[in-house]
Amino acid sequence: MTLFDRTLARLRKLCLALPETSEVQSWGHPNFRAGKRIFAVLEVYRGQLSLCVRPDPATYRVLAKDSRFYVTPYIGNQGWLSLKVDGPLDWAEVRTLVLQSYRQVALKRMLAALDDAASRPGASAPYESRPAGRRTARVGSDPTASQRQPARRRTARSRSGSTGRRSKRAR
């Protein structure tokens, strides 16, 4: 069994234990998705086996300085890092990175299912319960804030659907 196969088998076990996850082959390598969004990828880039994840921003800043990690090509600007897999891995660290990555892309119902499974007494959940610093909704922490915003005034242009461009007939 190759290093790729051994790593994929363990990664598959970790990722597919999370709520509503699936494995999809895309771009020639396995991608693990929470719903429709990718949270972990195992790939070979320039001959180097790598595990790509999207850790939380604080962890990203720390790991970006670690020589075992590099900014993932093409999607690194969106918070992705790749861990070089060139031997035995610290699977506790991998599990933490996969969980952080999952939490970055999972829907609220998926996170609730994860937290519920982890908090059930006697449950054999593969992941710890939600950390105190879990990300909040992107819109803001006050759910009523959007209700207090003044309504946008509709102008003649927005009512008519005009984009401001003249039609071919009017030219």
C-alpha positions as CSV (number, residue, x, y, z in Angstrom):
1,M,0.0,0.0,0.0
2,T,1.5,3.4,-1.0
3,L,1.8,6.5,1.1
4,F,-1.0,8.1,-0.9
5,D,-3.4,5.1,-0.3
6,R,-2.6,4.9,3.4
7,T,-3.1,8.7,3.9
8,L,-6.3,8.6,1.9
9,A,-7.7,5.8,3.9
10,R,-7.1,7.6,7.2
11,L,-8.3,10.9,5.8
12,R,-11.4,9.3,4.4
13,K,-12.2,7.8,7.8
14,L,-11.9,11.3,9.5
15,C,-13.8,13.3,6.9
16,L,-16.7,11.0,6.2
17,A,-17.4,10.7,10.0
18,L,-18.6,14.4,9.9
19,P,-22.2,15.2,9.2
20,E,-23.4,15.5,5.5
21,T,-19.9,14.9,4.0
22,S,-19.0,13.1,0.8
23,E,-15.9,12.3,-1.2
24,V,-15.8,13.5,-4.8
25,Q,-13.1,13.0,-7.4
26,S,-12.4,16.4,-9.0
27,W,-9.4,17.7,-10.9
28,G,-7.8,14.2,-10.7
29,H,-7.7,13.9,-6.9
30,P,-10.1,13.2,-4.0
31,N,-12.0,16.2,-2.5
32,F,-14.1,16.0,0.7
33,R,-17.2,18.1,0.8
34,A,-19.6,19.4,3.4
35,G,-22.7,19.7,1.3
36,K,-21.4,21.3,-1.9
37,R,-18.4,23.0,-0.4
38,I,-14.9,21.5,-0.3
39,F,-13.1,21.4,3.1
40,A,-10.2,19.0,2.5
41,V,-8.3,17.8,-0.5
42,L,-5.5,15.2,-0.9
43,E,-3.4,16.0,-4.0
44,V,0.0,15.6,-5.5
45,Y,1.4,19.0,-6.5
46,R,4.8,19.1,-8.2
47,G,5.6,15.6,-7.1
48,Q,4.8,16.3,-3.4
49,L,1.8,14.6,-1.7
50,S,-0.2,17.3,0.2
51,L,-3.2,17.7,2.3
52,C,-5.1,20.9,1.6
53,V,-7.3,22.4,4.3
54,R,-8.8,25.8,5.2
55,P,-8.0,26.4,8.8
56,D,-9.4,29.3,10.9
57,P,-7.6,32.6,10.4
58,A,-5.7,32.5,13.6
59,T,-4.3,29.0,12.9
60,Y,-3.6,30.1,9.3
61,R,-1.3,32.8,10.4
62,V,0.7,30.4,12.7
63,L,0.9,27.6,10.2
64,A,1.9,29.8,7.2
65,K,5.2,30.3,9.0
66,D,5.7,26.5,9.5
67,S,8.0,24.9,6.9
68,R,5.7,21.8,6.7
69,F,3.0,24.0,5.2
70,Y,2.7,26.1,2.0
71,V,0.0,28.4,0.6
72,T,-2.1,26.2,-1.7
73,P,-1.7,27.2,-5.3
74,Y,-4.7,28.8,-7.0
75,I,-6.9,29.0,-3.9
76,G,-4.4,30.1,-1.2
77,N,-5.7,33.6,-1.3
78,Q,-9.0,32.2,0.0
79,G,-7.4,30.9,3.2
80,W,-6.2,27.4,2.0
81,L,-2.9,25.9,3.2
82,S,-1.3,22.6,2.2
83,L,0.5,20.2,4.6
84,K,3.4,18.3,3.0
85,V,2.9,14.6,3.5
86,D,6.3,13.1,3.2
87,G,6.1,10.5,5.9
88,P,4.1,9.7,9.1
89,L,1.7,12.4,10.1
90,D,0.5,13.7,13.4
91,W,-3.1,12.5,13.0
92,A,-4.3,14.5,16.0
93,E,-3.1,17.6,14.2
94,V,-4.6,16.5,11.0
95,R,-7.9,15.8,12.8
96,T,-7.9,19.4,14.2
97,L,-7.1,20.9,10.8
98,V,-9.9,18.9,9.1
99,L,-12.4,19.9,11.8
100,Q,-11.4,23.6,11.5
101,S,-11.7,23.4,7.7
102,Y,-15.1,21.7,8.0
103,R,-16.3,24.4,10.4
104,Q,-15.3,27.1,7.9
105,V,-17.6,25.7,5.2
106,A,-20.4,23.8,6.9
107,L,-23.9,25.0,7.2
108,K,-25.5,25.8,10.6
109,R,-27.5,22.6,10.6
110,M,-24.3,20.6,9.9
111,L,-22.5,22.3,12.8
112,A,-25.5,21.7,15.0
113,A,-25.5,18.0,14.2
114,L,-21.7,17.8,14.8
115,D,-22.0,19.6,18.2
116,D,-25.0,17.5,19.2
117,A,-23.2,14.3,18.4
118,A,-20.1,15.4,20.3
119,S,-22.1,16.5,23.4
120,R,-24.2,13.3,23.6
121,P,-23.0,11.3,26.7
122,G,-21.4,8.0,25.8
123,A,-21.4,8.9,22.0
124,S,-18.3,7.9,20.2
125,A,-18.0,11.1,18.2
126,P,-14.7,11.4,16.3
127,Y,-14.4,15.1,17.1
128,E,-14.4,17.2,20.2
129,S,-17.3,19.6,20.8
130,R,-17.3,23.1,19.4
131,P,-14.4,25.3,20.6
132,A,-15.1,28.6,22.4
133,G,-13.8,30.6,19.5
134,R,-16.1,29.2,16.8
135,R,-16.8,31.5,13.9
136,T,-19.9,33.6,14.0
137,A,-22.3,34.4,11.2
138,R,-20.6,36.6,8.6
139,V,-23.4,39.1,8.6
140,G,-22.8,40.1,12.2
141,S,-23.6,38.7,15.6
142,D,-26.9,40.7,16.0
143,P,-29.6,38.8,14.1
144,T,-31.9,41.9,14.3
145,A,-29.4,44.2,12.8
146,S,-30.7,43.7,9.3
147,Q,-34.3,44.5,10.4
148,R,-33.1,47.9,11.7
149,Q,-31.5,48.9,8.5
150,P,-33.5,51.6,6.5
151,A,-35.2,50.3,3.4
152,R,-33.3,51.0,0.2
153,R,-35.1,53.6,-1.9
154,R,-36.0,52.4,-5.3
155,T,-35.3,54.7,-8.2
156,A,-36.9,54.7,-11.6
157,R,-33.9,52.9,-13.0
158,S,-34.0,50.1,-10.4
159,R,-37.8,49.7,-10.8
160,S,-37.6,49.4,-14.6
161,G,-34.7,47.0,-14.5
162,S,-32.7,49.2,-16.9
163,T,-29.0,48.9,-16.7
164,G,-28.4,52.3,-18.2
165,R,-27.3,50.8,-21.6
166,R,-29.3,51.7,-24.7
167,S,-30.9,49.0,-26.6
168,K,-29.9,48.3,-30.2
169,R,-33.2,49.7,-31.4
170,A,-32.7,53.0,-29.7
171,R,-29.2,53.5,-31.4
